[in-house]
Amino acid sequence: MTHEYDDIIDLPHYEPQKHKRMTMESRAAQFAPFAALTGYHAAIRETARQAQEQTED
């Protein structure tokens, strides 16, 4: 039984020739999570506070 990738499965891992590999620290920083919605949680809390005030009145 032949498989679709049998011809490439045992090839060595590619190593770049013209530039150094990225350090683990740089790679981690590049893919680290970030706050895409800056201020989102504060806005939600403020909306909840305002709604709470309205229901108490």
Phi and psi restraints in degrees (range 20) as a CNS / XPLOR table:
assign (resid 1 and name C) (resid 2 and name N)
       (resid 2 and name CA) (resid 2 and name C) 1.0 -98.6 20.0 2
assign (resid 2 and name N) (resid 2 and name CA)
       (resid 2 and name C) (resid 3 and name N) 1.0 147.9 20.0 2
assign (resid 2 and name C) (resid 3 and name N)
       (resid 3 and name CA) (resid 3 and name C) 1.0 -113.1 20.0 2
assign (resid 3 and name N) (resid 3 and name CA)
       (resid 3 and name C) (resid 4 and name N) 1.0 158.6 20.0 2
assign (resid 3 and name C) (resid 4 and name N)
       (resid 4 and name CA) (resid 4 and name C) 1.0 -59.5 20.0 2
assign (resid 4 and name N) (resid 4 and name CA)
       (resid 4 and name C) (resid 5 and name N) 1.0 -33.2 20.0 2
assign (resid 4 and name C) (resid 5 and name N)
       (resid 5 and name CA) (resid 5 and name C) 1.0 -112.2 20.0 2
assign (resid 5 and name N) (resid 5 and name CA)
       (resid 5 and name C) (resid 6 and name N) 1.0 18.1 20.0 2
assign (resid 5 and name C) (resid 6 and name N)
       (resid 6 and name CA) (resid 6 and name C) 1.0 -57.7 20.0 2
assign (resid 6 and name N) (resid 6 and name CA)
       (resid 6 and name C) (resid 7 and name N) 1.0 -31.1 20.0 2
assign (resid 6 and name C) (resid 7 and name N)
       (resid 7 and name CA) (resid 7 and name C) 1.0 -74.0 20.0 2
assign (resid 7 and name N) (resid 7 and name CA)
       (resid 7 and name C) (resid 8 and name N) 1.0 -19.3 20.0 2
assign (resid 7 and name C) (resid 8 and name N)
       (resid 8 and name CA) (resid 8 and name C) 1.0 -118.2 20.0 2
assign (resid 8 and name N) (resid 8 and name CA)
       (resid 8 and name C) (resid 9 and name N) 1.0 -6.9 20.0 2
assign (resid 8 and name C) (resid 9 and name N)
       (resid 9 and name CA) (resid 9 and name C) 1.0 -63.0 20.0 2
assign (resid 9 and name N) (resid 9 and name CA)
       (resid 9 and name C) (resid 10 and name N) 1.0 -31.6 20.0 2
assign (resid 9 and name C) (resid 10 and name N)
       (resid 10 and name CA) (resid 10 and name C) 1.0 -102.8 20.0 2
assign (resid 10 and name N) (resid 10 and name CA)
       (resid 10 and name C) (resid 11 and name N) 1.0 10.9 20.0 2
assign (resid 10 and name C) (resid 11 and name N)
       (resid 11 and name CA) (resid 11 and name C) 1.0 -69.7 20.0 2
assign (resid 11 and name N) (resid 11 and name CA)
       (resid 11 and name C) (resid 12 and name N) 1.0 150.1 20.0 2
assign (resid 11 and name C) (resid 12 and name N)
       (resid 12 and name CA) (resid 12 and name C) 1.0 -67.5 20.0 2
assign (resid 12 and name N) (resid 12 and name CA)
       (resid 12 and name C) (resid 13 and name N) 1.0 153.9 20.0 2
assign (resid 12 and name C) (resid 13 and name N)
       (resid 13 and name CA) (resid 13 and name C) 1.0 -65.4 20.0 2
assign (resid 13 and name N) (resid 13 and name CA)
       (resid 13 and name C) (resid 14 and name N) 1.0 139.7 20.0 2
assign (resid 13 and name C) (resid 14 and name N)
       (resid 14 and name CA) (resid 14 and name C) 1.0 -65.3 20.0 2
assign (resid 14 and name N) (resid 14 and name CA)
       (resid 14 and name C) (resid 15 and name N) 1.0 132.8 20.0 2
assign (resid 14 and name C) (resid 15 and name N)
       (resid 15 and name CA) (resid 15 and name C) 1.0 -120.5 20.0 2
assign (resid 15 and name N) (resid 15 and name CA)
       (resid 15 and name C) (resid 16 and name N) 1.0 122.3 20.0 2
assign (resid 15 and name C) (resid 16 and name N)
       (resid 16 and name CA) (resid 16 and name C) 1.0 -63.1 20.0 2
assign (resid 16 and name N) (resid 16 and name CA)
       (resid 16 and name C) (resid 17 and name N) 1.0 142.0 20.0 2
assign (resid 16 and name C) (resid 17 and name N)
       (resid 17 and name CA) (resid 17 and name C) 1.0 -98.1 20.0 2
assign (resid 17 and name N) (resid 17 and name CA)
       (resid 17 and name C) (resid 18 and name N) 1.0 -25.9 20.0 2
assign (resid 17 and name C) (resid 18 and name N)
       (resid 18 and name CA) (resid 18 and name C) 1.0 -101.7 20.0 2
assign (resid 18 and name N) (resid 18 and name CA)
       (resid 18 and name C) (resid 19 and name N) 1.0 -10.3 20.0 2
assign (resid 18 and name C) (resid 19 and name N)
       (resid 19 and name CA) (resid 19 and name C) 1.0 -147.3 20.0 2
assign (resid 19 and name N) (resid 19 and name CA)
       (resid 19 and name C) (resid 20 and name N) 1.0 156.7 20.0 2
assign (resid 19 and name C) (resid 20 and name N)
       (resid 20 and name CA) (resid 20 and name C) 1.0 -74.9 20.0 2
assign (resid 20 and name N) (resid 20 and name CA)
       (resid 20 and name C) (resid 21 and name N) 1.0 155.6 20.0 2
assign (resid 20 and name C) (resid 21 and name N)
       (resid 21 and name CA) (resid 21 and name C) 1.0 -70.9 20.0 2
assign (resid 21 and name N) (resid 21 and name CA)
       (resid 21 and name C) (resid 22 and name N) 1.0 150.1 20.0 2
assign (resid 21 and name C) (resid 22 and name N)
       (resid 22 and name CA) (resid 22 and name C) 1.0 -69.4 20.0 2
assign (resid 22 and name N) (resid 22 and name CA)
       (resid 22 and name C) (resid 23 and name N) 1.0 138.9 20.0 2
assign (resid 22 and name C) (resid 23 and name N)
       (resid 23 and name CA) (resid 23 and name C) 1.0 -68.4 20.0 2
assign (resid 23 and name N) (resid 23 and name CA)
       (resid 23 and name C) (resid 24 and name N) 1.0 159.2 20.0 2
assign (resid 23 and name C) (resid 24 and name N)
       (resid 24 and name CA) (resid 24 and name C) 1.0 -62.4 20.0 2
assign (resid 24 and name N) (resid 24 and name CA)
       (resid 24 and name C) (resid 25 and name N) 1.0 -36.2 20.0 2
assign (resid 24 and name C) (resid 25 and name N)
       (resid 25 and name CA) (resid 25 and name C) 1.0 -65.4 20.0 2
assign (resid 25 and name N) (resid 25 and name CA)
       (resid 25 and name C) (resid 26 and name N) 1.0 -43.4 20.0 2
assign (resid 25 and name C) (resid 26 and name N)
       (resid 26 and name CA) (resid 26 and name C) 1.0 -66.3 20.0 2
assign (resid 26 and name N) (resid 26 and name CA)
       (resid 26 and name C) (resid 27 and name N) 1.0 -39.6 20.0 2
assign (resid 26 and name C) (resid 27 and name N)
       (resid 27 and name CA) (resid 27 and name C) 1.0 -66.2 20.0 2
assign (resid 27 and name N) (resid 27 and name CA)
       (resid 27 and name C) (resid 28 and name N) 1.0 -42.3 20.0 2
assign (resid 27 and name C) (resid 28 and name N)
       (resid 28 and name CA) (resid 28 and name C) 1.0 -62.7 20.0 2
assign (resid 28 and name N) (resid 28 and name CA)
       (resid 28 and name C) (resid 29 and name N) 1.0 -41.6 20.0 2
assign (resid 28 and name C) (resid 29 and name N)
       (resid 29 and name CA) (resid 29 and name C) 1.0 -65.4 20.0 2
assign (resid 29 and name N) (resid 29 and name CA)
       (resid 29 and name C) (resid 30 and name N) 1.0 -37.4 20.0 2
assign (resid 29 and name C) (resid 30 and name N)
       (resid 30 and name CA) (resid 30 and name C) 1.0 -65.4 20.0 2
assign (resid 30 and name N) (resid 30 and name CA)
       (resid 30 and name C) (resid 31 and name N) 1.0 -37.6 20.0 2
assign (resid 30 and name C) (resid 31 and name N)
       (resid 31 and name CA) (resid 31 and name C) 1.0 -103.5 20.0 2
assign (resid 31 and name N) (resid 31 and name CA)
       (resid 31 and name C) (resid 32 and name N) 1.0 8.9 20.0 2
assign (resid 31 and name C) (resid 32 and name N)
       (resid 32 and name CA) (resid 32 and name C) 1.0 -67.0 20.0 2
assign (resid 32 and name N) (resid 32 and name CA)
       (resid 32 and name C) (resid 33 and name N) 1.0 149.0 20.0 2
assign (resid 32 and name C) (resid 33 and name N)
       (resid 33 and name CA) (resid 33 and name C) 1.0 -64.1 20.0 2
assign (resid 33 and name N) (resid 33 and name CA)
       (resid 33 and name C) (resid 34 and name N) 1.0 153.3 20.0 2
assign (resid 33 and name C) (resid 34 and name N)
       (resid 34 and name CA) (resid 34 and name C) 1.0 -138.4 20.0 2
assign (resid 34 and name N) (resid 34 and name CA)
       (resid 34 and name C) (resid 35 and name N) 1.0 161.4 20.0 2
assign (resid 34 and name C) (resid 35 and name N)
       (resid 35 and name CA) (resid 35 and name C) 1.0 -86.3 20.0 2
assign (resid 35 and name N) (resid 35 and name CA)
       (resid 35 and name C) (resid 36 and name N) 1.0 89.3 20.0 2
assign (resid 35 and name C) (resid 36 and name N)
       (resid 36 and name CA) (resid 36 and name C) 1.0 -67.3 20.0 2
assign (resid 36 and name N) (resid 36 and name CA)
       (resid 36 and name C) (resid 37 and name N) 1.0 -30.1 20.0 2
assign (resid 36 and name C) (resid 37 and name N)
       (resid 37 and name CA) (resid 37 and name C) 1.0 -111.5 20.0 2
assign (resid 37 and name N) (resid 37 and name CA)
       (resid 37 and name C) (resid 38 and name N) 1.0 65.8 20.0 2
assign (resid 37 and name C) (resid 38 and name N)
       (resid 38 and name CA) (resid 38 and name C) 1.0 -57.4 20.0 2
assign (resid 38 and name N) (resid 38 and name CA)
       (resid 38 and name C) (resid 39 and name N) 1.0 129.3 20.0 2
assign (resid 38 and name C) (resid 39 and name N)
       (resid 39 and name CA) (resid 39 and name C) 1.0 86.9 20.0 2
assign (resid 39 and name N) (resid 39 and name CA)
       (resid 39 and name C) (resid 40 and name N) 1.0 -3.2 20.0 2
assign (resid 39 and name C) (resid 40 and name N)
       (resid 40 and name CA) (resid 40 and name C) 1.0 -60.8 20.0 2
assign (resid 40 and name N) (resid 40 and name CA)
       (resid 40 and name C) (resid 41 and name N) 1.0 -48.9 20.0 2
assign (resid 40 and name C) (resid 41 and name N)
       (resid 41 and name CA) (resid 41 and name C) 1.0 -65.4 20.0 2
assign (resid 41 and name N) (resid 41 and name CA)
       (resid 41 and name C) (resid 42 and name N) 1.0 -37.4 20.0 2
assign (resid 41 and name C) (resid 42 and name N)
       (resid 42 and name CA) (resid 42 and name C) 1.0 -64.6 20.0 2
assign (resid 42 and name N) (resid 42 and name CA)
       (resid 42 and name C) (resid 43 and name N) 1.0 -40.0 20.0 2
assign (resid 42 and name C) (resid 43 and name N)
       (resid 43 and name CA) (resid 43 and name C) 1.0 -65.4 20.0 2
assign (resid 43 and name N) (resid 43 and name CA)
       (resid 43 and name C) (resid 44 and name N) 1.0 -40.0 20.0 2
assign (resid 43 and name C) (resid 44 and name N)
       (resid 44 and name CA) (resid 44 and name C) 1.0 -64.5 20.0 2
assign (resid 44 and name N) (resid 44 and name CA)
       (resid 44 and name C) (resid 45 and name N) 1.0 -44.9 20.0 2
assign (resid 44 and name C) (resid 45 and name N)
       (resid 45 and name CA) (resid 45 and name C) 1.0 -60.9 20.0 2
assign (resid 45 and name N) (resid 45 and name CA)
       (resid 45 and name C) (resid 46 and name N) 1.0 -42.5 20.0 2
assign (resid 45 and name C) (resid 46 and name N)
       (resid 46 and name CA) (resid 46 and name C) 1.0 -64.5 20.0 2
assign (resid 46 and name N) (resid 46 and name CA)
       (resid 46 and name C) (resid 47 and name N) 1.0 -41.7 20.0 2
assign (resid 46 and name C) (resid 47 and name N)
       (resid 47 and name CA) (resid 47 and name C) 1.0 -62.7 20.0 2
assign (resid 47 and name N) (resid 47 and name CA)
       (resid 47 and name C) (resid 48 and name N) 1.0 -42.0 20.0 2
assign (resid 47 and name C) (resid 48 and name N)
       (resid 48 and name CA) (resid 48 and name C) 1.0 -64.5 20.0 2
assign (resid 48 and name N) (resid 48 and name CA)
       (resid 48 and name C) (resid 49 and name N) 1.0 -40.2 20.0 2
assign (resid 48 and name C) (resid 49 and name N)
       (resid 49 and name CA) (resid 49 and name C) 1.0 -62.6 20.0 2
assign (resid 49 and name N) (resid 49 and name CA)
       (resid 49 and name C) (resid 50 and name N) 1.0 -44.8 20.0 2
assign (resid 49 and name C) (resid 50 and name N)
       (resid 50 and name CA) (resid 50 and name C) 1.0 -63.8 20.0 2
assign (resid 50 and name N) (resid 50 and name CA)
       (resid 50 and name C) (resid 51 and name N) 1.0 -41.1 20.0 2
assign (resid 50 and name C) (resid 51 and name N)
       (resid 51 and name CA) (resid 51 and name C) 1.0 -64.4 20.0 2
assign (resid 51 and name N) (resid 51 and name CA)
       (resid 51 and name C) (resid 52 and name N) 1.0 -39.8 20.0 2
assign (resid 51 and name C) (resid 52 and name N)
       (resid 52 and name CA) (resid 52 and name C) 1.0 -63.0 20.0 2
assign (resid 52 and name N) (resid 52 and name CA)
       (resid 52 and name C) (resid 53 and name N) 1.0 -42.1 20.0 2
assign (resid 52 and name C) (resid 53 and name N)
       (resid 53 and name CA) (resid 53 and name C) 1.0 -60.6 20.0 2
assign (resid 53 and name N) (resid 53 and name CA)
       (resid 53 and name C) (resid 54 and name N) 1.0 -42.5 20.0 2
assign (resid 53 and name C) (resid 54 and name N)
       (resid 54 and name CA) (resid 54 and name C) 1.0 -66.1 20.0 2
assign (resid 54 and name N) (resid 54 and name CA)
       (resid 54 and name C) (resid 55 and name N) 1.0 -36.4 20.0 2
assign (resid 54 and name C) (resid 55 and name N)
       (resid 55 and name CA) (resid 55 and name C) 1.0 -75.4 20.0 2
assign (resid 55 and name N) (resid 55 and name CA)
       (resid 55 and name C) (resid 56 and name N) 1.0 -24.1 20.0 2
assign (resid 55 and name C) (resid 56 and name N)
       (resid 56 and name CA) (resid 56 and name C) 1.0 -79.4 20.0 2
assign (resid 56 and name N) (resid 56 and name CA)
       (resid 56 and name C) (resid 57 and name N) 1.0 -22.0 20.0 2
